[in-house]
């Protein structure tokens, strides 16, 4: 199974967002996390898109994702994250069961 942390964002402060992304990336290795995608919105084919930047991080298990998200290192970045962007964060598992 693979587990994906998918964050869609509307950036409020570009400099803070870049700093958050850099510092968050420094916390990945300890949790076997792999960045998969960071991209910008180009349009919708159907429906609405609330945010215009996406980041996807792959984890080996749901537990690893939660251990990373709940870690002191990542939680220390949450205030910076919240100052930098409005986000919707979802967790998806593959394959679908």
FISE-944263 format. One record per atom (N, C-alpha, C): residue in three letters; atom name; z negated, x, y negated. Coordinates in Angstrom, 2 decimals, m for minus. Layout:
! FISE-944263
+-----+----+---------+---------+---------+
|   r |  a |       Z |       X |       Y |
+-----+----+---------+---------+---------+
| ALA | CA |       Z |       X |       Y |
...
+-----+----+---------+---------+---------+
END
This chain:
! FISE-944263
+-----+----+---------+---------+---------+
|   r |  a |       Z |       X |       Y |
+-----+----+---------+---------+---------+
| UNK |  N |    0.00 |    0.85 |    1.17 |
| UNK | CA |    0.00 |    0.00 |    0.00 |
| UNK |  C |    0.00 |    0.90 |   m1.23 |
| UNK |  N |    0.67 |    0.47 |   m2.25 |
| UNK | CA |    0.62 |    1.10 |   m3.57 |
| UNK |  C |    0.08 |    0.07 |   m4.55 |
| UNK |  N |   m0.63 |    0.55 |   m5.54 |
| UNK | CA |   m1.23 |   m0.32 |   m6.55 |
| UNK |  C |   m0.78 |    0.18 |   m7.91 |
| UNK |  N |   m0.39 |   m0.75 |   m8.77 |
| UNK | CA |    0.14 |   m0.39 |  m10.08 |
| UNK |  C |   m0.69 |   m0.99 |  m11.20 |
| UNK |  N |   m1.07 |   m0.14 |  m12.14 |
| UNK | CA |   m1.72 |   m0.52 |  m13.40 |
| UNK |  C |   m0.58 |   m0.67 |  m14.39 |
| UNK |  N |   m0.38 |   m1.87 |  m14.90 |
| UNK | CA |    0.72 |   m2.13 |  m15.82 |
| UNK |  C |    0.14 |   m2.62 |  m17.15 |
| UNK |  N |    0.37 |   m1.81 |  m18.18 |
| UNK | CA |   m0.12 |   m2.14 |  m19.51 |
| UNK |  C |    1.05 |   m2.38 |  m20.44 |
| UNK |  N |    1.10 |   m3.56 |  m21.03 |
| UNK | CA |    2.08 |   m3.84 |  m22.08 |
| UNK |  C |    1.32 |   m3.83 |  m23.40 |
| UNK |  N |    1.95 |   m3.23 |  m24.41 |
| UNK | CA |    1.23 |   m2.96 |  m25.65 |
| UNK |  C |    2.02 |   m3.30 |  m26.89 |
| UNK |  N |    1.29 |   m3.68 |  m27.92 |
| UNK | CA |    1.80 |   m3.75 |  m29.29 |
| UNK |  C |    1.01 |   m2.71 |  m30.06 |
| UNK |  N |    1.69 |   m1.68 |  m30.52 |
| UNK | CA |    1.03 |   m0.54 |  m31.15 |
| UNK |  C |    0.62 |   m0.89 |  m32.58 |
| UNK |  N |   m0.66 |   m0.61 |  m32.88 |
| UNK | CA |   m1.20 |   m0.83 |  m34.23 |
| UNK |  C |   m1.24 |    0.47 |  m35.02 |
| UNK |  N |   m1.48 |    1.60 |  m34.32 |
| UNK | CA |   m1.58 |    2.91 |  m34.96 |
| UNK |  C |   m0.91 |    3.92 |  m34.04 |
| UNK |  N |    0.26 |    4.39 |  m34.42 |
| UNK | CA |    1.06 |    5.27 |  m33.57 |
| UNK |  C |    0.35 |    6.58 |  m33.24 |
| UNK |  N |   m0.29 |    7.20 |  m34.22 |
| UNK | CA |   m0.99 |    8.47 |  m33.96 |
| UNK |  C |   m2.13 |    8.28 |  m32.97 |
| UNK |  N |   m2.90 |    7.24 |  m33.15 |
| UNK | CA |   m4.00 |    6.97 |  m32.22 |
| UNK |  C |   m3.47 |    6.63 |  m30.84 |
| UNK |  N |   m2.34 |    5.91 |  m30.78 |
| UNK | CA |   m1.77 |    5.56 |  m29.49 |
| UNK |  C |   m1.31 |    6.82 |  m28.75 |
| UNK |  N |   m0.68 |    7.75 |  m29.44 |
| UNK | CA |   m0.25 |    9.00 |  m28.82 |
| UNK |  C |   m1.45 |    9.79 |  m28.31 |
| UNK |  N |   m2.52 |    9.83 |  m29.09 |
| UNK | CA |   m3.73 |   10.53 |  m28.67 |
| UNK |  C |   m4.35 |    9.85 |  m27.45 |
| UNK |  N |   m4.42 |    8.53 |  m27.47 |
| UNK | CA |   m4.94 |    7.79 |  m26.32 |
| UNK |  C |   m4.12 |    8.09 |  m25.07 |
| UNK |  N |   m2.80 |    8.03 |  m25.17 |
| UNK | CA |   m1.93 |    8.27 |  m24.02 |
| UNK |  C |   m2.15 |    9.67 |  m23.46 |
| UNK |  N |   m2.26 |   10.65 |  m24.33 |
| UNK | CA |   m2.49 |   12.04 |  m23.89 |
| UNK |  C |   m3.82 |   12.16 |  m23.17 |
| UNK |  N |   m4.88 |   11.65 |  m23.79 |
| UNK | CA |   m6.22 |   11.77 |  m23.20 |
| UNK |  C |   m6.34 |   10.95 |  m21.92 |
| UNK |  N |   m5.74 |    9.77 |  m21.87 |
| UNK | CA |   m5.78 |    8.98 |  m20.64 |
| UNK |  C |   m5.07 |    9.73 |  m19.52 |
| UNK |  N |   m3.94 |   10.34 |  m19.84 |
| UNK | CA |   m3.19 |   11.10 |  m18.84 |
| UNK |  C |   m4.01 |   12.23 |  m18.24 |
| UNK |  N |   m4.91 |   12.80 |  m19.01 |
| UNK | CA |   m5.76 |   13.88 |  m18.52 |
| UNK |  C |   m6.78 |   13.39 |  m17.50 |
| UNK |  N |   m6.97 |   12.09 |  m17.37 |
| UNK | CA |   m7.95 |   11.54 |  m16.42 |
| UNK |  C |   m7.31 |   11.13 |  m15.09 |
| UNK |  N |   m6.00 |   11.22 |  m14.97 |
| UNK | CA |   m5.30 |   10.70 |  m13.79 |
| UNK |  C |   m5.53 |   11.51 |  m12.52 |
| UNK |  N |   m5.46 |   12.84 |  m12.60 |
| UNK | CA |   m5.43 |   13.68 |  m11.40 |
| UNK |  C |   m6.62 |   13.44 |  m10.48 |
| UNK |  N |   m7.79 |   13.31 |  m11.05 |
| UNK | CA |   m9.00 |   13.12 |  m10.25 |
| UNK |  C |   m8.96 |   11.85 |   m9.41 |
| UNK |  N |   m8.10 |   10.91 |   m9.77 |
| UNK | CA |   m8.03 |    9.62 |   m9.08 |
| UNK |  C |   m6.69 |    9.40 |   m8.37 |
| UNK |  N |   m5.94 |   10.49 |   m8.18 |
| UNK | CA |   m4.64 |   10.45 |   m7.50 |
| UNK |  C |   m3.68 |    9.46 |   m8.16 |
| UNK |  N |   m3.78 |    9.36 |   m9.48 |
| UNK | CA |   m2.91 |    8.45 |  m10.24 |
| UNK |  C |   m1.64 |    9.19 |  m10.65 |
| UNK |  N |   m0.53 |    8.46 |  m10.61 |
| UNK | CA |    0.77 |    9.03 |  m10.98 |
| UNK |  C |    1.43 |    8.16 |  m12.04 |
| UNK |  N |    1.73 |    8.72 |  m13.21 |
| UNK | CA |    2.49 |    7.94 |  m14.19 |
| UNK |  C |    3.88 |    7.64 |  m13.63 |
| UNK |  N |    4.31 |    6.41 |  m13.73 |
| UNK | CA |    5.61 |    5.99 |  m13.20 |
| UNK |  C |    6.60 |    5.75 |  m14.33 |
| UNK |  N |    6.14 |    5.10 |  m15.39 |
| UNK | CA |    7.05 |    4.68 |  m16.44 |
| UNK |  C |    6.31 |    4.51 |  m17.75 |
| UNK |  N |    6.95 |    4.95 |  m18.81 |
| UNK | CA |    6.52 |    4.60 |  m20.16 |
| UNK |  C |    7.79 |    4.28 |  m20.92 |
| UNK |  N |    7.89 |    3.06 |  m21.42 |
| UNK | CA |    9.14 |    2.66 |  m22.05 |
| UNK |  C |    8.94 |    1.66 |  m23.16 |
| UNK |  N |   10.03 |    1.45 |  m23.91 |
| UNK | CA |    9.98 |    0.50 |  m25.01 |
| UNK |  C |   10.85 |   m0.71 |  m24.69 |
| UNK |  N |   10.51 |   m1.79 |  m25.29 |
| UNK | CA |   11.15 |   m3.09 |  m25.11 |
| UNK |  C |   12.58 |   m3.06 |  m25.63 |
| UNK |  N |   13.49 |   m3.63 |  m24.86 |
| UNK | CA |   14.89 |   m3.73 |  m25.29 |
| UNK |  C |   15.38 |   m5.16 |  m25.32 |
| UNK |  N |   14.55 |   m6.12 |  m24.94 |
| UNK | CA |   14.96 |   m7.52 |  m24.99 |
| UNK |  C |   14.55 |   m8.26 |  m23.74 |
| UNK |  N |   14.66 |   m9.58 |  m23.79 |
| UNK | CA |   14.35 |  m10.42 |  m22.64 |
| UNK |  C |   15.62 |  m11.05 |  m22.10 |
| UNK |  N |   15.62 |  m11.30 |  m20.82 |
| UNK | CA |   16.69 |  m12.07 |  m20.19 |
| UNK |  C |   16.26 |  m13.51 |  m20.01 |
| UNK |  N |   14.94 |  m13.73 |  m19.90 |
| UNK | CA |   14.38 |  m15.08 |  m19.81 |
| UNK |  C |   12.92 |  m15.01 |  m20.20 |
| UNK |  N |   12.45 |  m15.96 |  m20.95 |
| UNK | CA |   11.05 |  m16.02 |  m21.32 |
| UNK |  C |   10.73 |  m15.22 |  m22.57 |
| UNK |  N |    9.43 |  m15.06 |  m22.81 |
| UNK | CA |    8.95 |  m14.38 |  m24.00 |
| UNK |  C |    8.28 |  m13.06 |  m23.62 |
| UNK |  N |    8.35 |  m12.10 |  m24.51 |
| UNK | CA |    7.66 |  m10.82 |  m24.34 |
| UNK |  C |    6.70 |  m10.66 |  m25.51 |
| UNK |  N |    5.43 |  m10.59 |  m25.21 |
| UNK | CA |    4.41 |  m10.50 |  m26.25 |
| UNK |  C |    4.30 |   m9.08 |  m26.81 |
| UNK |  N |    4.43 |   m8.08 |  m25.94 |
| UNK | CA |    4.26 |   m6.68 |  m26.34 |
| UNK |  C |    5.57 |   m5.92 |  m26.15 |
| UNK |  N |    5.70 |   m4.77 |  m26.83 |
| UNK | CA |    6.98 |   m4.07 |  m26.84 |
| UNK |  C |    6.96 |   m2.65 |  m26.30 |
| UNK |  N |    5.86 |   m2.24 |  m25.70 |
| UNK | CA |    5.77 |   m0.94 |  m25.03 |
| UNK |  C |    5.12 |   m1.20 |  m23.68 |
| UNK |  N |    5.58 |   m0.50 |  m22.63 |
| UNK | CA |    4.99 |   m0.66 |  m21.31 |
| UNK |  C |    4.65 |    0.70 |  m20.72 |
| UNK |  N |    3.54 |    0.74 |  m20.01 |
| UNK | CA |    3.15 |    1.92 |  m19.24 |
| UNK |  C |    2.77 |    1.48 |  m17.85 |
| UNK |  N |    3.25 |    2.21 |  m16.85 |
| UNK | CA |    2.94 |    1.88 |  m15.45 |
| UNK |  C |    2.38 |    3.13 |  m14.78 |
| UNK |  N |    1.24 |    2.96 |  m14.12 |
| UNK | CA |    0.57 |    4.05 |  m13.41 |
| UNK |  C |    0.37 |    3.61 |  m11.97 |
| UNK |  N |    0.71 |    4.47 |  m11.03 |
| UNK | CA |    0.59 |    4.17 |   m9.60 |
| UNK |  C |   m0.68 |    4.80 |   m9.05 |
| UNK |  N |   m1.40 |    4.01 |   m8.24 |
| UNK | CA |   m2.61 |    4.47 |   m7.56 |
| UNK |  C |   m2.44 |    4.24 |   m6.06 |
| UNK |  N |   m3.14 |    5.03 |   m5.24 |
| UNK | CA |   m3.00 |    4.85 |   m3.79 |
| UNK |  C |   m3.71 |    3.61 |   m3.25 |
| UNK |  N |   m4.76 |    3.16 |   m3.94 |
| UNK | CA |   m5.52 |    1.99 |   m3.50 |
| UNK |  C |   m6.07 |    1.23 |   m4.70 |
| UNK |  N |   m6.45 |   m0.01 |   m4.47 |
| UNK | CA |   m7.10 |   m0.80 |   m5.51 |
| UNK |  C |   m8.42 |   m0.13 |   m5.90 |
| UNK |  N |   m9.12 |    0.40 |   m4.91 |
| UNK | CA |  m10.40 |    1.05 |   m5.19 |
| UNK |  C |  m10.22 |    2.26 |   m6.11 |
| UNK |  N |   m9.18 |    3.06 |   m5.86 |
| UNK | CA |   m8.92 |    4.23 |   m6.71 |
| UNK |  C |   m8.63 |    3.80 |   m8.15 |
| UNK |  N |   m7.86 |    2.72 |   m8.31 |
| UNK | CA |   m7.57 |    2.22 |   m9.65 |
| UNK |  C |   m8.86 |    1.81 |  m10.36 |
| UNK |  N |   m9.71 |    1.07 |   m9.67 |
| UNK | CA |  m10.95 |    0.61 |  m10.30 |
| UNK |  C |  m11.91 |    1.77 |  m10.56 |
| UNK |  N |  m11.94 |    2.76 |   m9.65 |
| UNK | CA |  m12.78 |    3.94 |   m9.89 |
| UNK |  C |  m12.32 |    4.67 |  m11.15 |
| UNK |  N |  m11.00 |    4.80 |  m11.33 |
| UNK | CA |  m10.47 |    5.43 |  m12.54 |
| UNK |  C |  m10.82 |    4.60 |  m13.77 |
| UNK |  N |  m10.49 |    3.30 |  m13.72 |
| UNK | CA |  m10.69 |    2.44 |  m14.89 |
| UNK |  C |  m12.16 |    2.38 |  m15.29 |
| UNK |  N |  m13.06 |    2.39 |  m14.32 |
| UNK | CA |  m14.49 |    2.28 |  m14.59 |
| UNK |  C |  m15.16 |    3.63 |  m14.85 |
| UNK |  N |  m14.41 |    4.73 |  m14.70 |
| UNK | CA |  m14.99 |    6.07 |  m14.85 |
| UNK |  C |  m15.47 |    6.30 |  m16.28 |
| UNK |  N |  m16.47 |    7.16 |  m16.42 |
| UNK | CA |  m16.97 |    7.50 |  m17.75 |
| UNK |  C |  m15.87 |    8.11 |  m18.61 |
| UNK |  N |  m15.02 |    8.94 |  m17.99 |
| UNK | CA |  m13.95 |    9.60 |  m18.74 |
| UNK |  C |  m12.99 |    8.59 |  m19.35 |
| UNK |  N |  m12.59 |    7.57 |  m18.56 |
| UNK | CA |  m11.66 |    6.58 |  m19.11 |
| UNK |  C |  m12.37 |    5.62 |  m20.06 |
| UNK |  N |  m13.55 |    5.18 |  m19.69 |
| UNK | CA |  m14.27 |    4.23 |  m20.55 |
| UNK |  C |  m14.56 |    4.82 |  m21.93 |
| UNK |  N |  m14.70 |    6.14 |  m22.01 |
| UNK | CA |  m14.89 |    6.79 |  m23.32 |
| UNK |  C |  m13.67 |    6.62 |  m24.21 |
| UNK |  N |  m12.50 |    6.35 |  m23.61 |
| UNK | CA |  m11.26 |    6.18 |  m24.37 |
| UNK |  C |  m11.00 |    4.74 |  m24.80 |
| UNK |  N |  m11.75 |    3.81 |  m24.28 |
| UNK | CA |  m11.51 |    2.39 |  m24.57 |
| UNK |  C |  m11.56 |    2.07 |  m26.07 |
| UNK |  N |  m12.54 |    2.58 |  m26.82 |
| UNK | CA |  m12.52 |    2.28 |  m28.27 |
| UNK |  C |  m11.25 |    2.80 |  m28.95 |
| UNK |  N |  m10.80 |    4.00 |  m28.58 |
| UNK | CA |   m9.56 |    4.54 |  m29.14 |
| UNK |  C |   m8.38 |    3.67 |  m28.74 |
| UNK |  N |   m8.33 |    3.27 |  m27.47 |
| UNK | CA |   m7.26 |    2.39 |  m26.98 |
| UNK |  C |   m7.20 |    1.11 |  m27.80 |
| UNK |  N |   m8.36 |    0.50 |  m28.01 |
| UNK | CA |   m8.40 |   m0.77 |  m28.72 |
| UNK |  C |   m8.05 |   m0.64 |  m30.20 |
| UNK |  N |   m8.34 |    0.52 |  m30.79 |
| UNK | CA |   m7.92 |    0.77 |  m32.17 |
| UNK |  C |   m6.42 |    1.02 |  m32.25 |
| UNK |  N |   m5.86 |    1.62 |  m31.22 |
| UNK | CA |   m4.46 |    2.04 |  m31.22 |
| UNK |  C |   m3.49 |    0.90 |  m30.94 |
| UNK |  N |   m3.90 |   m0.06 |  m30.09 |
| UNK | CA |   m2.93 |   m1.08 |  m29.65 |
| UNK |  C |   m3.63 |   m2.33 |  m29.15 |
| UNK |  N |   m2.90 |   m3.43 |  m29.21 |
| UNK | CA |   m3.28 |   m4.65 |  m28.50 |
| UNK |  C |   m2.58 |   m4.57 |  m27.16 |
| UNK |  N |   m3.31 |   m4.81 |  m26.07 |
| UNK | CA |   m2.74 |   m4.64 |  m24.73 |
| UNK |  C |   m3.02 |   m5.82 |  m23.83 |
| UNK |  N |   m2.11 |   m6.01 |  m22.91 |
| UNK | CA |   m2.34 |   m6.84 |  m21.74 |
| UNK |  C |   m2.25 |   m5.88 |  m20.56 |
| UNK |  N |   m3.29 |   m5.87 |  m19.72 |
| UNK | CA |   m3.34 |   m4.95 |  m18.59 |
| UNK |  C |   m3.44 |   m5.77 |  m17.32 |
| UNK |  N |   m2.53 |   m5.49 |  m16.38 |
| UNK | CA |   m2.49 |   m6.21 |  m15.11 |
| UNK |  C |   m2.48 |   m5.21 |  m13.96 |
| UNK |  N |   m2.88 |   m5.69 |  m12.79 |
| UNK | CA |   m2.85 |   m4.88 |  m11.57 |
| UNK |  C |   m1.96 |   m5.60 |  m10.56 |
| UNK |  N |   m1.02 |   m4.84 |   m9.98 |
| UNK | CA |   m0.11 |   m5.39 |   m8.97 |
| UNK |  C |   m0.17 |   m4.52 |   m7.73 |
| UNK |  N |   m0.10 |   m5.15 |   m6.55 |
| UNK | CA |   m0.09 |   m4.44 |   m5.27 |
| UNK |  C |    1.27 |   m4.61 |   m4.60 |
| UNK |  N |    1.72 |   m3.55 |   m3.94 |
| UNK | CA |    2.98 |   m3.57 |   m3.20 |
| UNK |  C |    2.68 |   m3.04 |   m1.80 |
| UNK |  N |    3.08 |   m3.66 |   m0.74 |
| UNK | CA |    3.94 |   m4.85 |   m0.72 |
| UNK |  C |    3.15 |   m6.12 |   m0.98 |
| UNK |  N |    3.88 |   m7.18 |   m1.28 |
| UNK | CA |    3.28 |   m8.50 |   m1.44 |
| UNK |  C |    2.93 |   m9.00 |   m0.05 |
| UNK |  N |    1.71 |   m9.47 |    0.10 |
| UNK | CA |    1.31 |   m9.98 |    1.43 |
| UNK |  C |    1.20 |  m11.48 |    1.42 |
+-----+----+---------+---------+---------+
END
